[in-house]
Amino acid sequence: MTKCRIEVIGEMTQERHAAFVMLYYPLIGQDAAILYSTMVAIGTRNQKIRNHLLIEKISGLSKEVIEKNRHILEQYLLVKTYYRAVDDQYVYQVFMPKEGNTFLRHEVFGRLYLKQMGKQVYEFNKLCFAHDLEDKEEYQEITMPFENIIKDQWKDSEEENFQKLKPDEDDMQRMSDIPLSFNYDRFLTGYSKTLFPLTCRNQKNLRLIGELATIHGISEMDMRKYVSQSMNLKDNTLNAELLKRKVRNAKRSVMVDLDVKNPYALPPVRFLQSKQHGIEVSRSDAYLIETLITDFKMKPEVVNVLIEYVLEKTNQRFSKSYVEKIASVWVRLNIDTSEKALAHIKEEEQKPIKTKKKELPEWFQQQDEGSEKANKTVDDKELEEMMERLRGEQ
């Protein structure tokens, strides 16, 4: 009998259990639900299993049925499977279901549920849910890839219906650390699912796309081009680092931006470009600006004031060390708007320049006076001796 072990990750709360029964169960089916519940129950007991026999006996499922439904659980991100060939051993990691609202918003699961259960059931559930492990370095992960479970089943009309019905995603604005100036509807509407697959349209990727566009001033249509060029179509993944490099190297016109009434509202990279009379911003400067926003959590408008301030103070140099020094001070002072930044600069400039006269310590004065007195004594004695010699020579 093939050896196996079960590791349960997380805790099954009432909220997650309700989501499993009401949302997952209709999609994965009875056998997969039984297998999952059995694995969770066995995995959370003190006595650990050594092979698959107990799973078969308790679940009432055959070896073949278990294998088939394990793949279904893998597709729904409920199980990961690792295998070590040297001793024919499996390790199953069992994960908790997503909470209901997260499941319904999911780019794949939400669509599947709407398609299979219909609008009324979807909206009912939307109301219901609104609100040291072993080192597996020696194992090879053999989990079935999460892909293609709705590839040829999803129509444009269903996509439009899903976008209208899915719960508020707390806005992409609230998901991001920075206020975004990016129109996701314009970016996604009509965007080929081949060039940007549905499985890649998750919150993490969309947030990154919006933040890069906001920082560098990239239009929605241009961002499509860079995203498509950064896709690995073999495994349907977005290469985030490649996307960042393409955006940093992007050629951008600054002429339109120069007419903006509030210059501090410009994307920060474009703002620096305008200060350079339209000359492209270097990659190192663009990366430094990204750091101010992503690592220092500064608002774009505050970054623009900082750019202007640093250039004026340093004779148009944009030194990384000096920029980060000023940024650290502003973060500690909780300067989170352009108005606060400008007020702080004005306050600093109005402070009188303090010049402190350096006074010599008393001991130095005494030493100086003593030295002068000693020198005077020596000079007088030497002078008297010289006079005495002169008199002797006469």
VONU-350133 format. One line per 4 residues: number of its first residue (from 1); their letters; for each residue x, y, z of N, C-alpha, C. Coordinates in steps of 0.2 Angstrom, whole numbers, plus 5000, padded with zeros to 4 digits. Example, Ala and Ser with C-alpha at 12.3 -4.5 7.8 and 13.67 -1.06 7.14 Angstrom:
# residues 2
1 = as = 5066:4972:5039:5062:4978:5039:5066:4984:5039  5064:4989:5035:5068:4995:5036:5064:5000:5039
//
This chain:
# residues 394
1 = mtkc = 5004:4994:5000:5000:5000:5000:5004:5006:5000  5003:5011:4995:5007:5017:4995:5006:5021:5001  5012:5024:5004:5012:5028:5010:5010:5035:5008  5007:5038:5013:5005:5045:5013:5004:5048:5019
5 = riev = 5004:5055:5019:5003:5059:5025:4999:5065:5024  4995:5067:5028:4990:5073:5027:4993:5079:5032  4993:5085:5029:4995:5091:5033:4989:5096:5031  4985:5098:5037:4980:5102:5036:4982:5109:5037
9 = igem = 4982:5114:5033:4984:5121:5033:4978:5125:5035  4978:5129:5041:4973:5133:5043:4968:5130:5047  4963:5133:5049:4957:5131:5053:4951:5132:5050  4946:5127:5051:4940:5127:5047:4935:5131:5052
13 = tqer = 4934:5137:5050:4929:5142:5054:4922:5140:5051  4917:5143:5055:4910:5142:5053:4909:5146:5046  4912:5151:5045:4912:5155:5039:4914:5151:5033  4920:5148:5034:4923:5144:5029:4919:5137:5027
17 = haaf = 4916:5134:5033:4912:5128:5032:4906:5130:5028  4903:5136:5030:4897:5138:5026:4899:5139:5018  4904:5142:5017:4906:5143:5010:4908:5137:5007  4910:5132:5010:4912:5125:5007:4905:5122:5005
21 = vmly = 4901:5122:5010:4894:5118:5008:4890:5122:5003  4890:5128:5003:4885:5132:4999:4888:5134:4992  4895:5135:4992:4898:5137:4986:4902:5132:4982  4907:5129:4986:4911:5124:4983:4907:5117:4981
25 = ypli = 4903:5115:4986:4900:5108:4985:4896:5108:4978  4892:5113:4976:4889:5112:4970:4893:5112:4964  4900:5114:4964:4904:5114:4959:4909:5108:4959  4911:5106:4965:4916:5100:4965:4912:5093:4965
29 = gqda = 4906:5093:4967:4902:5087:4967:4903:5083:4974  4898:5078:4974:4898:5074:4981:4904:5071:4983  4907:5067:4978:4913:5063:4980:4919:5067:4982  4920:5073:4978:4926:5077:4980:4924:5080:4987
33 = aily = 4918:5082:4988:4916:5085:4995:4918:5080:5000  4916:5074:4999:4917:5068:5004:4924:5067:5005  4928:5067:5000:4935:5066:5000:4938:5072:5004  4936:5078:5003:4939:5084:5006:4938:5083:5014
37 = stmv = 4932:5082:5015:4930:5082:5022:4933:5076:5026  4934:5071:5023:4938:5065:5026:4945:5067:5027  4948:5070:5022:4955:5072:5023:4956:5077:5028  4952:5082:5029:4952:5087:5034:4951:5083:5041
41 = aigt = 4946:5079:5042:4945:5076:5048:4951:5071:5050  4954:5067:5046:4959:5063:5047:4966:5067:5049  4967:5072:5045:4973:5077:5046:4973:5081:5052  4967:5082:5055:4967:5086:5061:4967:5081:5068
45 = rnqk = 4967:5075:5067:4968:5070:5072:4975:5069:5075  4975:5067:5081:4982:5066:5084:4986:5060:5081  4982:5055:5080:4985:5049:5077:4985:5050:5069  4991:5049:5066:4992:5051:5059:4992:5044:5055
49 = irnh = 4990:5045:5049:4989:5039:5045:4996:5038:5042  4997:5031:5039:5003:5029:5036:5002:5028:5028  4996:5026:5026:4994:5024:5019:4987:5026:5018  4985:5025:5012:4979:5027:5009:4973:5023:5011
53 = llie = 4974:5017:5015:4969:5012:5017:4963:5016:5021  4965:5020:5026:4960:5023:5030:4956:5028:5026  4959:5031:5022:4955:5036:5018:4950:5033:5014  4952:5027:5011:4947:5023:5007:4941:5020:5011
57 = kisg = 4943:5018:5017:4938:5015:5021:4933:5020:5024  4936:5025:5026:4931:5030:5030:4927:5034:5024  4930:5036:5019:4926:5039:5014:4922:5035:5010  4923:5028:5010:4919:5024:5005:4920:5025:4998
61 = lske = 4926:5028:4996:4928:5029:4989:4933:5024:4987  4933:5022:4981:4938:5018:4979:4945:5022:4977  4950:5018:4976:4956:5021:4975:4956:5025:4968  4953:5023:4963:4952:5026:4957:4948:5033:4958
65 = viek = 4942:5032:4962:4938:5038:4963:4942:5043:4967  4946:5041:4972:4950:5046:4976:4954:5050:4971  4958:5046:4967:4963:5049:4963:4959:5054:4958  4954:5053:4955:4950:5057:4951:4948:5064:4955
69 = nrhi = 4945:5063:4961:4942:5068:4964:4948:5072:4968  4953:5069:4969:4959:5073:4972:4961:5078:4967  4961:5077:4960:4963:5082:4955:4958:5087:4955  4951:5086:4956:4946:5091:4956:4948:5096:4962
73 = leqy = 4950:5093:4968:4951:5097:4974:4957:5101:4972  4962:5099:4969:4968:5103:4967:4966:5109:4962  4962:5107:4958:4960:5113:4953:4956:5119:4957  4953:5117:4963:4950:5122:4966:4954:5124:4972
77 = llvk = 4960:5123:4972:4965:5126:4977:4964:5123:4984  4961:5118:4985:4960:5115:4991:4965:5110:4993  4969:5107:4989:4974:5102:4990:4980:5103:4986  4986:5102:4989:4992:5102:4985:4995:5095:4986
81 = tyyr = 4998:5092:4981:5000:5085:4982:5008:5085:4980  5012:5082:4984:5019:5081:4984:5020:5073:4984  5025:5071:4980:5027:5064:4979:5034:5063:4979  5037:5058:4983:5044:5057:4984:5045:5049:4981
85 = avdd = 5048:5049:4975:5048:5042:4972:5053:5037:4975  5058:5040:4979:5063:5035:4982:5059:5030:4987  5054:5032:4990:5051:5028:4995:5043:5027:4993  5041:5030:4987:5034:5029:4985:5029:5032:4990
89 = qyvy = 5031:5039:4992:5027:5042:4997:5024:5049:4995  5017:5050:4997:5014:5056:4995:5013:5060:5002  5013:5067:5001:5011:5071:5006:5005:5076:5003  5000:5076:5006:4994:5080:5004:4994:5086:5009
93 = qvfm = 4994:5092:5006:4993:5098:5010:4985:5100:5008  4981:5100:5014:4974:5102:5013:4973:5109:5016  4970:5113:5011:4970:5120:5013:4962:5122:5014  4961:5127:5018:4954:5129:5020:4951:5132:5014
97 = pkeg = 4944:5132:5013:4941:5135:5008:4941:5143:5009  4940:5146:5003:4940:5153:5003:4934:5156:5007  4934:5161:5010:4928:5164:5013:4923:5166:5007  4916:5166:5009:4911:5167:5004:4912:5172:4999
101 = ntfl = 4913:5178:5002:4913:5184:4998:4919:5184:4993  4925:5181:4996:4931:5181:4992:4930:5176:4986  4926:5170:4987:4925:5165:4982:4921:5168:4977  4915:5172:4979:4911:5175:4974:4914:5180:4969
105 = rhev = 4919:5183:4972:4923:5189:4968:4929:5185:4964  4930:5179:4965:4936:5176:4962:4935:5176:4954  4940:5177:4951:4940:5178:4944:4937:5172:4940  4939:5166:4943:4937:5160:4940:4931:5157:4944
109 = fgrl = 4932:5156:4950:4926:5152:4954:4920:5156:4954  4920:5163:4954:4914:5167:4954:4910:5166:4947  4914:5166:4942:4911:5165:4935:4908:5158:4935  4912:5153:4937:4909:5146:4937:4902:5145:4941
113 = ylkq = 4902:5148:4947:4896:5148:4951:4890:5151:4948  4892:5157:4945:4886:5161:4942:4884:5157:4936  4888:5154:4932:4886:5150:4926:4882:5144:4928  4884:5140:4933:4881:5134:4935:4875:5135:4939
117 = mgkq = 4875:5140:4943:4869:5140:4948:4864:5146:4946  4866:5150:4942:4861:5155:4940:4862:5162:4944  4858:5167:4941:4858:5173:4944:4855:5174:4951  4849:5170:4952:4846:5171:4958:4850:5168:4964
121 = vyef = 4853:5162:4963:4857:5159:4968:4863:5163:4970  4866:5165:4964:4872:5169:4965:4871:5175:4970  4865:5179:4968:4864:5185:4972:4862:5183:4979  4858:5178:4980:4856:5175:4987:4863:5174:4991
125 = nklc = 4868:5171:4988:4874:5170:4992:4878:5176:4993  4877:5181:4988:4881:5187:4989:4878:5190:4995  4872:5190:4996:4869:5193:5002:4871:5189:5009  4872:5183:5008:4874:5178:5014:4881:5180:5016
129 = fahd = 4885:5181:5011:4892:5181:5013:4895:5188:5013  4891:5193:5012:4894:5200:5012:4897:5202:5019  4900:5202:5020:4905:5205:5026:4912:5202:5025  5027:5120:5062:5033:5119:5058:5032:5112:5055
133 = ledk = 5030:5114:5048:5028:5108:5043:5035:5105:5041  5034:5099:5039:5040:5095:5036:5043:5099:5030  5050:5099:5029:5053:5102:5024:5052:5097:5018  5049:5100:5012:5047:5096:5007:5052:5097:5001
137 = eeyq = 5058:5099:5002:5063:5100:4997:5064:5094:4993  5064:5088:4996:5065:5082:4993:5060:5079:4989  5054:5083:4989:5048:5081:4986:5047:5085:4979  5044:5082:4975:5042:5085:4968:5035:5087:4968
141 = eitm = 5033:5093:4968:5025:5094:4968:5022:5092:4961  5017:5088:4962:5014:5085:4956:5006:5087:4956  5005:5092:4959:4998:5095:4959:4996:5097:4952  4990:5095:4950:4987:5096:4943:4987:5104:4943
145 = pfen = 4990:5107:4937:4990:5114:4937:4982:5117:4937  4982:5123:4940:4975:5126:4940:4975:5130:4934  4971:5127:4929:4970:5131:4923:4965:5127:4918  4962:5131:4914:4958:5128:4909:4951:5125:4911
149 = iikd = 4949:5126:4917:4943:5123:4920:4937:5127:4917  4938:5133:4914:4932:5136:4911:4934:5139:4904  4940:5137:4902:4943:5139:4896:4938:5140:4890  4934:5135:4888:4930:5135:4882:4923:5136:4884
153 = qwkd = 4921:5137:4890:4914:5137:4892:4912:5144:4893  4916:5149:4893:4914:5156:4895:4913:5160:4889  4907:5164:4889:4905:5168:4884:4905:5175:4886  4906:5179:4881:4906:5187:4882:4900:5189:4886
157 = seee = 4894:5187:4884:4888:5189:4887:4888:5187:4895  4891:5181:4896:4892:5179:4903:4897:5183:4907  4902:5185:4903:4907:5189:4907:4904:5196:4908  4900:5199:4904:4897:5205:4905:4892:5205:4911
161 = nfqk = 4888:5199:4912:4884:5198:4917:4887:5197:4924  4893:5194:4924:4897:5193:4930:4900:5199:4932  4902:5204:4928:4905:5210:4930:4900:5214:4933  4893:5214:4931:4888:5218:4934:4886:5215:4941
165 = lkpd = 4886:5208:4942:4883:5205:4948:4888:5204:4953  4895:5204:4952:4899:5202:4957:4900:5207:4962  4901:5205:4969:4901:5210:4974:4906:5215:4973  4905:5221:4977:4910:5226:4977:4917:5223:4979
169 = eddm = 4922:5225:4975:4929:5222:4977:4933:5227:4981  4929:5230:4985:4932:5236:4990:4936:5241:4985  4934:5241:4979:4937:5245:4974:4945:5243:4973  4947:5244:4968:4954:5243:4967:4958:5248:4971
173 = qrms = 4955:5254:4971:4958:5259:4975:4960:5257:4982  4955:5254:4986:4956:5252:4993:4960:5246:4993  4961:5242:4988:4966:5236:4988:4973:5239:4987  4974:5245:4984:4980:5247:4983:4983:5252:4989
177 = dipl = 4989:5252:4990:4992:5257:4994:4992:5264:4992  4991:5265:4985:4991:5272:4983:4985:5273:4979  4983:5280:4978:4977:5281:4974:4978:5280:4967  4974:5276:4963:4976:5275:4957:4972:5279:4952
181 = sfny = 4976:5281:4946:4973:5285:4941:4973:5280:4935  4969:5275:4935:4969:5270:4930:4962:5267:4929  4959:5267:4923:4952:5265:4921:4952:5258:4920  4951:5253:4924:4951:5246:4923:4946:5244:4918
185 = drfl = 4940:5247:4918:4935:5245:4913:4938:5247:4906  4941:5252:4905:4944:5254:4898:4949:5249:4897  4953:5247:4902:4959:5242:4901:4956:5235:4899  4951:5233:4902:4949:5226:4901:4944:5225:4896
189 = tgys = 4939:5230:4894:4934:5229:4889:4937:5228:4882  4935:5222:4880:4938:5221:4873:4945:5218:4873  4948:5217:4879:4955:5214:4879:4955:5207:4878  4959:5205:4873:4959:5198:4871:4960:5193:4877
193 = ktlf = 4956:5188:4877:4957:5183:4883:4963:5178:4881  4965:5179:4875:4971:5175:4873:4978:5178:4875  4978:5185:4874:4983:5189:4876:4984:5190:4884  4978:5191:4887:4978:5192:4894:4972:5187:4897
197 = pltc = 4974:5181:4898:4969:5175:4900:4965:5177:4907  4959:5174:4907:4955:5176:4913:4958:5174:4919  4962:5168:4919:4966:5166:4926:4971:5171:4928  4973:5175:4924:4978:5180:4926:4975:5187:4928
201 = rnqk = 4968:5187:4927:4965:5194:4929:4963:5194:4937  4968:5192:4941:4967:5192:4948:4969:5199:4951  4967:5199:4957:4968:5206:4961:4975:5208:4961  4980:5203:4962:4987:5205:4963:4989:5207:4956
205 = nlrl = 4988:5204:4951:4990:5207:4944:4987:5213:4942  4981:5214:4943:4977:5220:4942:4980:5226:4946  4981:5225:4952:4983:5230:4957:4990:5232:4954  4995:5227:4952:5001:5229:4950:5001:5233:4944
209 = igel = 4996:5231:4939:4996:5235:4933:4993:5242:4934  4988:5243:4938:4986:5250:4940:4991:5254:4943  4995:5251:4948:5000:5255:4951:5006:5257:4947  5008:5253:4942:5013:5255:4937:5011:5260:4933
213 = atih = 5004:5259:4930:5002:5264:4926:5001:5271:4929  4999:5271:4936:4998:5277:4939:5005:5281:4941  5010:5277:4942:5017:5279:4944:5020:5282:4938  5020:5278:4932:5024:5280:4926:5020:5284:4921
217 = gise = 5013:5285:4922:5009:5288:4917:5008:5285:4911  5006:5278:4911:5005:5274:4906:4997:5274:4904  4995:5275:4898:4988:5274:4897:4986:5267:4897  4979:5266:4897:4976:5259:4897:4978:5255:4891
221 = mdmr = 4978:5259:4885:4979:5255:4879:4986:5253:4879  4991:5258:4881:4998:5256:4881:5000:5251:4886  4996:5251:4891:4997:5246:4896:4995:5239:4894  4990:5238:4890:4988:5232:4886:4994:5229:4883
225 = kyvs = 4998:5233:4879:5004:5231:4875:5009:5228:4879  5011:5232:4885:5016:5229:4889:5014:5223:4893  5008:5223:4895:5005:5216:4898:5006:5211:4894  5003:5211:4888:5004:5206:4883:5011:5204:4881
229 = qsmn = 5015:5208:4881:5022:5207:4880:5026:5203:4886  5022:5204:4892:5025:5201:4898:5022:5194:4900  5017:5192:4896:5014:5186:4897:5018:5180:4895  5018:5175:4899:5021:5168:4898:5015:5164:4896
233 = lkdn = 5014:5163:4889:5008:5160:4887:5008:5152:4887  5014:5149:4889:5014:5142:4890:5011:5140:4896  5012:5144:4902:5008:5142:4908:5003:5147:4910  5002:5152:4906:4997:5157:4907:4998:5161:4914
237 = tlna = 5004:5164:4914:5006:5168:4920:5009:5175:4917  5008:5180:4922:5011:5186:4920:5018:5187:4924  5023:5189:4920:5030:5190:4922:5030:5197:4925  5029:5198:4932:5029:5204:4935:5035:5208:4934
241 = ellk = 5041:5205:4935:5047:5209:4934:5048:5211:4927  5046:5207:4922:5047:5209:4915:5042:5215:4913  5036:5215:4916:5032:5220:4915:5034:5227:4918  5037:5226:4924:5040:5232:4927:5046:5235:4923
245 = rkvr = 5050:5231:4920:5056:5233:4916:5053:5237:4910  5048:5234:4907:5045:5237:4900:5042:5243:4902  5039:5244:4908:5035:5250:4909:5041:5256:4911  5046:5254:4914:5051:5259:4916:5055:5261:4909
249 = nakr = 5055:5256:4904:5059:5258:4898:5054:5262:4893  5048:5262:4895:5043:5265:4890:5044:5272:4888  5043:5273:4882:5044:5280:4879:5037:5283:4880  5037:5289:4883:5031:5293:4884:5032:5300:4882
253 = svmv = 5026:5303:4880:5026:5310:4878:5024:5314:4884  5027:5320:4885:5025:5324:4891:5021:5330:4889  5020:5331:4882:5017:5337:4880:5010:5338:4883  5006:5333:4883:4999:5334:4885:4999:5335:4893
257 = dldv = 5003:5332:4896:5003:5333:4903:5005:5340:4906  5009:5344:4901:5011:5351:4903:5005:5356:4904  4999:5354:4902:4994:5358:4902:4989:5357:4908  4991:5352:4912:4987:5350:4918:4988:5356:4923
261 = knpy = 4982:5358:4926:4981:5364:4930:4985:5363:4937  4984:5357:4939:4988:5355:4946:4993:5350:4944  5000:5353:4943:5005:5349:4941:5007:5343:4946  5005:5344:4952:5006:5339:4957:5002:5333:4956
265 = alpp = 4996:5333:4952:4992:5328:4951:4995:5323:4945  5000:5325:4942:5003:5321:4937:5006:5314:4939  5006:5309:4935:5010:5303:4937:5017:5305:4939  5020:5303:4944:5027:5306:4947:5032:5305:4941
269 = vrfl = 5033:5300:4938:5038:5299:4933:5037:5305:4927  5031:5306:4925:5029:5311:4920:5031:5318:4923  5030:5319:4930:5031:5325:4933:5039:5327:4933  5043:5321:4934:5050:5322:4934:5052:5324:4927
273 = qskq = 5049:5320:4922:5050:5321:4915:5049:5329:4913  5043:5331:4915:5042:5338:4914:5047:5343:4917  5050:5341:4922:5055:5345:4925:5062:5345:4921  5062:5340:4917:5068:5339:4912:5066:5341:4905
277 = hgie = 5061:5345:4905:5059:5348:4898:5058:5343:4893  5054:5337:4895:5052:5332:4891:5057:5326:4890  5063:5327:4892:5068:5322:4892:5066:5316:4896  5067:5310:4893:5065:5303:4896:5069:5303:4903
281 = vsrs = 5065:5300:4908:5068:5299:4915:5072:5293:4914  5078:5293:4917:5082:5287:4918:5079:5281:4921  5081:5275:4920:5078:5269:4923:5079:5269:4931  5085:5272:4933:5087:5272:4940:5082:5277:4944
285 = dayl = 5081:5283:4940:5077:5288:4943:5069:5285:4944  5067:5282:4938:5060:5279:4938:5060:5274:4944  5065:5270:4945:5065:5265:4950:5065:5268:4957  5068:5273:4958:5068:5277:4964:5061:5280:4966
289 = ietl = 5058:5282:4961:5051:5285:4962:5046:5279:4964  5047:5273:4960:5043:5268:4962:5044:5266:4970  5050:5266:4972:5052:5264:4979:5049:5269:4984  5049:5275:4982:5045:5280:4986:5038:5279:4987
293 = itdf = 5035:5276:4982:5028:5275:4982:5026:5268:4985  5030:5263:4983:5029:5256:4985:5032:5254:4992  5038:5257:4994:5041:5255:5000:5040:5260:5005  5040:5267:5003:5039:5272:5008:5032:5274:5009
297 = kmkp = 5027:5271:5005:5020:5272:5005:5018:5279:5004  5022:5283:5000:5020:5290:4999:5015:5291:4994  5011:5296:4994:5006:5297:4989:5009:5300:4983  5007:5299:4977:5010:5302:4971:5011:5309:4971
301 = evvn = 5006:5313:4974:5006:5320:4974:5011:5322:4979  5012:5319:4984:5018:5320:4989:5025:5319:4986  5025:5314:4982:5031:5312:4979:5033:5318:4974  5028:5320:4971:5029:5326:4966:5032:5332:4969
305 = vlie = 5029:5334:4975:5032:5339:4979:5039:5338:4981  5040:5332:4983:5047:5330:4985:5052:5331:4980  5050:5328:4974:5054:5329:4968:5056:5336:4967  5051:5341:4967:5052:5348:4965:5057:5351:4971
309 = yvle = 5056:5349:4977:5060:5352:4983:5067:5349:4982  5068:5343:4981:5075:5340:4980:5079:5344:4974  5076:5344:4969:5079:5347:4963:5081:5355:4964  5077:5358:4968:5078:5365:4970:5084:5366:4975
313 = ktnq = 5084:5361:4979:5089:5361:4985:5096:5359:4983  5096:5355:4977:5102:5351:4976:5105:5353:4969  5103:5359:4966:5105:5361:4960:5103:5356:4954  5097:5354:4955:5094:5349:4950:5097:5342:4950
317 = rfsk = 5100:5340:4955:5102:5333:4956:5097:5329:4959  5096:5323:4958:5091:5318:4961:5095:5312:4964  5098:5314:4969:5102:5309:4973:5098:5304:4977  5099:5298:4976:5095:5293:4980:5096:5294:4987
321 = syve = 5102:5295:4990:5103:5295:4997:5099:5301:5000  5100:5307:4996:5096:5313:4999:5089:5313:4998  5086:5310:4993:5079:5309:4992:5076:5304:4997  5079:5299:4999:5077:5294:5004:5077:5297:5011
325 = kias = 5082:5302:5012:5083:5305:5018:5077:5310:5019  5075:5314:5014:5070:5318:5015:5063:5314:5015  5063:5309:5011:5056:5305:5012:5055:5302:5019  5061:5299:5022:5060:5297:5028:5057:5302:5033
329 = vwvr = 5060:5308:5033:5058:5313:5037:5050:5314:5036  5048:5315:5030:5041:5317:5028:5036:5311:5031  5039:5305:5030:5035:5299:5032:5034:5299:5040  5039:5301:5043:5038:5301:5051:5034:5307:5053
333 = lnid = 5034:5312:5049:5029:5318:5050:5022:5317:5048  5021:5311:5045:5014:5310:5042:5012:5315:5037  5016:5317:5032:5015:5321:5027:5012:5317:5021  5005:5317:5020:5002:5313:5016:4998:5316:5010
337 = tsek = 4999:5323:5010:4995:5327:5005:5000:5332:5002  4999:5334:4996:5004:5339:4993:5003:5346:4997  4997:5347:5000:4996:5353:5004:5001:5353:5010  5001:5347:5013:5005:5347:5019:5012:5347:5018
341 = alah = 5014:5344:5012:5021:5345:5010:5023:5352:5009  5019:5356:5005:5021:5362:5003:5021:5367:5010  5016:5366:5014:5016:5369:5021:5022:5368:5025  5025:5362:5025:5031:5360:5028:5037:5363:5025
345 = ikee = 5037:5363:5019:5043:5367:5016:5043:5374:5017  5037:5377:5017:5037:5384:5019:5039:5386:5026  5037:5382:5030:5038:5382:5037:5046:5382:5038  5049:5377:5035:5056:5376:5036:5060:5382:5033
349 = eqkp = 5058:5385:5028:5061:5391:5025:5060:5397:5029  5055:5397:5033:5054:5403:5037:5058:5403:5043  5060:5397:5045:5064:5397:5051:5071:5401:5051  5072:5405:5056:5078:5409:5056:5084:5404:5056
353 = iktk = 5090:5406:5052:5096:5402:5052:5100:5404:5059  5101:5399:5063:5104:5400:5069:5112:5399:5068  5115:5404:5070:5123:5404:5070:5125:5404:5077  5129:5400:5079:5131:5399:5086:5139:5401:5086
357 = kkel = 5140:5406:5090:5147:5408:5091:5151:5403:5095  5156:5401:5093:5160:5396:5096:5165:5399:5101  5164:5398:5108:5168:5401:5113:5173:5396:5115  5179:5398:5116:5185:5394:5118:5184:5392:5126
361 = pewf = 5185:5386:5127:5184:5384:5134:5189:5388:5139  5187:5388:5145:5191:5392:5150:5198:5389:5151  5199:5383:5151:5205:5380:5151:5210:5382:5146  5207:5383:5140:5211:5385:5134:5213:5392:5135
365 = qqqd = 5209:5396:5137:5211:5403:5139:5216:5403:5144  5216:5399:5149:5221:5399:5154:5228:5397:5151  5227:5391:5147:5233:5389:5144:5236:5394:5140  5232:5397:5136:5235:5402:5131:5238:5408:5135
369 = egse = 5235:5410:5141:5238:5416:5144:5244:5414:5148  5244:5407:5150:5250:5405:5154:5256:5404:5149  5254:5402:5143:5260:5401:5138:5263:5408:5136  5258:5413:5136:5261:5419:5134:5265:5422:5139
373 = kank = 5263:5421:5146:5267:5424:5151:5274:5420:5152  5274:5413:5151:5280:5410:5151:5284:5412:5145  5282:5413:5139:5286:5415:5134:5289:5422:5135  5285:5426:5139:5288:5433:5140:5293:5433:5145
377 = tvdd = 5293:5428:5150:5298:5427:5155:5304:5425:5152  5304:5420:5148:5309:5417:5144:5313:5422:5140  5309:5426:5136:5312:5431:5132:5316:5437:5136  5313:5439:5142:5317:5444:5146:5323:5441:5149
381 = kele = 5323:5435:5151:5329:5432:5153:5335:5431:5148  5332:5429:5142:5337:5428:5137:5340:5435:5135  5336:5440:5135:5338:5447:5133:5343:5450:5138  5342:5448:5145:5347:5450:5150:5354:5447:5149
385 = emme = 5353:5440:5148:5360:5437:5147:5364:5440:5141  5360:5441:5135:5363:5444:5129:5366:5451:5131  5363:5455:5135:5366:5461:5137:5372:5460:5141  5372:5455:5146:5377:5454:5150:5383:5452:5146
389 = rlrg = 5383:5448:5141:5388:5446:5137:5391:5451:5133  5387:5456:5130:5389:5461:5127:5393:5466:5131  5391:5467:5138:5395:5471:5142:5402:5468:5143  5402:5461:5144:5408:5458:5145:5413:5458:5139
393 = eq = 5411:5459:5133:5415:5459:5127:5418:5466:5126  5415:5471:5130:5417:5478:5129:5424:5479:5133
//
